[in-house]
Amino acid sequence: MLAVSFSQKVSFLTVWLTCFKWSVPNYLSNCPLGVLIAAVYISMGIPGVLLLILPLMVARQSFIMYMDMGNQYISTIKALTKAIEAKDHYTHGHSERVARYVVQIAEEMGLPADYIEKLEYLALMHDVGKIGVPEHILNKPNRLSEEEFELVRNHAVIGAEIISTIKFIGEHSHIVRHHHERVDGRGYPDGLTGDDIPLGAKIVGVADAFDAMTSERVYRAPLTRAEAIEELKRCSGSQFDPKVVKAFLKVLERKGESG
């Protein structure tokens, strides 16, 4: 953990919480179980312990199957993300980078671990609505017409509708719907302002914008990281939430990527 803490330039406590926080409740719950096994052994001997262990083994197997199902779920999300990015040749790896930034921002802001996990999945799928946008529009090198731009803008609505059907993260589909809103009310699709925009959507919006600015697109060359950071600062309070921008700048500075 010390090696990870030094190499990634994050606090030792953050690394410990990431790696072991989940295990503390597990150890605490096992303490009464140990007492129970001892009591059964005293009263019934080995046969009683064997009868107690059998359902525990079944429960363990069920837990393993649950974890495998979770891994398959993540793999499915990533496969779907890659399928969407295949339509837009200039956004390869975009969703995974955005998800990584989102997790770092959320951790810097001290958000709950279970919420951060869901936010990561939502970030991976924030552009899933582009499945409803024709490929020739996504890859058009020239300025979009008003009708074409409206189709692109609609990807946030389509994405939210798709995600709303997913049991695990469906209740947070509004984050995908509103990740292109602006705090000054000039965003889309609903023109929300300030605190009306979900915090998760603000975080995804900052991460999405930064990666878009620093990535090559069909219609422009990428900005340098320094230029993108200045743009985040310039638009803080108008397009982006100042608290989210501040947290992201701290992340970039800690990782030595602020220049």
Stockholm file with secondary structure:
# STOCKHOLM 1.0

chainA/1-259         MLAVSFSQKVSFLTVWLTCFKWSVPNYLSNCPLGVLIAAVYISMGIPGVLLLILPLMVARQSFIMYMDMGNQYISTIKALTKAIEAKDHYTHGHSERVARYVVQIAEEMGLPADYIEKLEYLALMHDVGKIGVPEHILNKPNRLSEEEFELVRNHAVIGAEIISTIKFIGEHSHIVRHHHERVDGRGYPDGLTGDDIPLGAKIVGVADAFDAMTSERVYRAPLTRAEAIEELKRCSGSQFDPKVVKAFLKVLERKGESG
#=GR chainA/1-259 SS CHHHHHHHTCCHHHHHHHHHTTHHHHHHHHHHHHHHHHHHHHHHHHHHHHHHHHHHHHHHHHHHHHHHHHHHHHHHHHHHHHHHHTTSGGGTTHHHHHHHHHHHHHHHTTCCHHHHHHHHHHHHTTTGGGGGSCHHHHTCCSCCCHHHHHHHHTHHHHHHHHHTTCTTTGGGHHHHHTTTCCTBSCCSSSCCBGGGSCHHHHHHHHHHHHHHHTSCBTTBCCCCHHHHHHHHHHHBTTTBCHHHHHHHHHHHHHTTCCC
#=GC SS_cons         CHHHHHHHTCCHHHHHHHHHTTHHHHHHHHHHHHHHHHHHHHHHHHHHHHHHHHHHHHHHHHHHHHHHHHHHHHHHHHHHHHHHHTTSGGGTTHHHHHHHHHHHHHHHTTCCHHHHHHHHHHHHTTTGGGGGSCHHHHTCCSCCCHHHHHHHHTHHHHHHHHHTTCTTTGGGHHHHHTTTCCTBSCCSSSCCBGGGSCHHHHHHHHHHHHHHHTSCBTTBCCCCHHHHHHHHHHHBTTTBCHHHHHHHHHHHHHTTCCC
//
